[in-house]
Amino acid sequence: MTGKTETILKAEAESDYAALKDDIAMLRGDLKSIIEDVRGLAKVKAQDGLEKGKDLADKAGTQFKETRSEVETQIRDNPLAAVGIAFGAGLIIAMMRGK
């Protein structure tokens, strides 16, 4: 009886070991799939951030050009006022620095 019991226990242990190996293999596959999904999501988010950054840079560049154009027009239309404003701003800055 002891030999038969040992054989049965050994067969059950081998069966459990094989099932455990299969479960570990499935877990590895699932983990690999999850990692690939996370990488894909991170790549999509990074691309979205890059596109938003480019859009903001384009808008900032456009706004800068428009503002620059407006300032240049105001300076051409009112050159004496522009010189006066520049002088006043320089004077205020010099006074703030204590020189």
C-alpha positions in Angstrom: 0.0 0.0 0.0 2.8 2.4 0.8 4.3 2.0 -2.7 1.0 2.6 -4.4 0.3 5.7 -2.2 3.7 7.1 -3.0 3.1 6.6 -6.7 -0.3 8.3 -6.5 1.2 11.2 -4.5 4.1 11.5 -6.9 1.7 11.6 -9.9 -0.5 14.2 -8.2 2.6 16.3 -7.4 3.8 16.1 -11.0 0.3 17.0 -12.2 0.3 20.0 -9.8 3.8 21.0 -10.9 2.7 20.9 -14.6 -0.4 23.0 -13.8 1.8 25.4 -11.9 4.2 25.7 -14.8 1.3 26.3 -17.2 -0.2 29.0 -14.9 3.2 30.7 -14.6 3.6 30.7 -18.4 0.1 32.2 -18.7 1.0 34.9 -16.1 4.2 35.7 -18.1 2.1 36.1 -21.2 -0.4 38.3 -19.5 2.3 40.4 -17.9 4.0 40.9 -21.3 0.7 42.0 -22.8 0.1 44.4 -20.0 3.6 45.9 -20.4 3.0 46.3 -24.1 -0.3 48.0 -23.5 1.3 50.4 -21.0 4.1 51.2 -23.4 1.6 51.9 -26.1 -0.5 54.1 -23.9 2.7 56.0 -22.8 3.7 56.5 -26.4 0.2 57.8 -27.3 0.3 60.2 -24.3 3.8 61.4 -25.2 2.7 62.0 -28.8 -0.4 64.0 -27.6 1.9 66.1 -25.3 4.3 66.7 -28.2 1.4 67.8 -30.5 0.0 70.1 -27.8 3.5 71.6 -27.3 3.8 72.2 -31.0 0.4 73.8 -31.1 1.2 76.1 -28.2 4.6 77.0 -29.7 2.9 77.9 -33.0 0.2 80.0 -31.3 2.9 81.8 -29.2 4.9 82.5 -32.4 1.8 83.8 -34.2 0.9 86.0 -31.2 4.5 87.3 -31.0 4.5 88.2 -34.7 1.1 90.0 -34.4 2.2 91.9 -31.3 5.4 92.9 -32.8 3.6 94.1 -35.9 1.2 96.1 -33.8 4.1 97.7 -31.8 6.0 98.5 -35.0 2.9 100.2 -36.5 2.3 102.2 -33.3 6.0 103.3 -33.3 5.7 104.4 -37.0 2.5 106.2 -36.4 3.7 108.0 -33.2 7.5 108.2 -33.3 7.8 111.0 -30.7 5.5 109.2 -28.2 7.5 106.0 -28.7 10.8 107.9 -27.9 9.1 109.5 -24.9 7.8 106.2 -23.6 11.2 104.5 -24.1 13.0 107.4 -22.3 10.5 107.3 -19.4 10.8 103.5 -19.0 14.6 103.8 -19.0 14.5 106.6 -16.4 12.2 104.5 -14.2 14.5 101.4 -14.5 17.5 103.6 -13.7 15.8 105.0 -10.6 14.8 101.5 -9.4 18.4 100.3 -9.7 19.6 103.3 -7.6 22.0 104.6 -10.2 
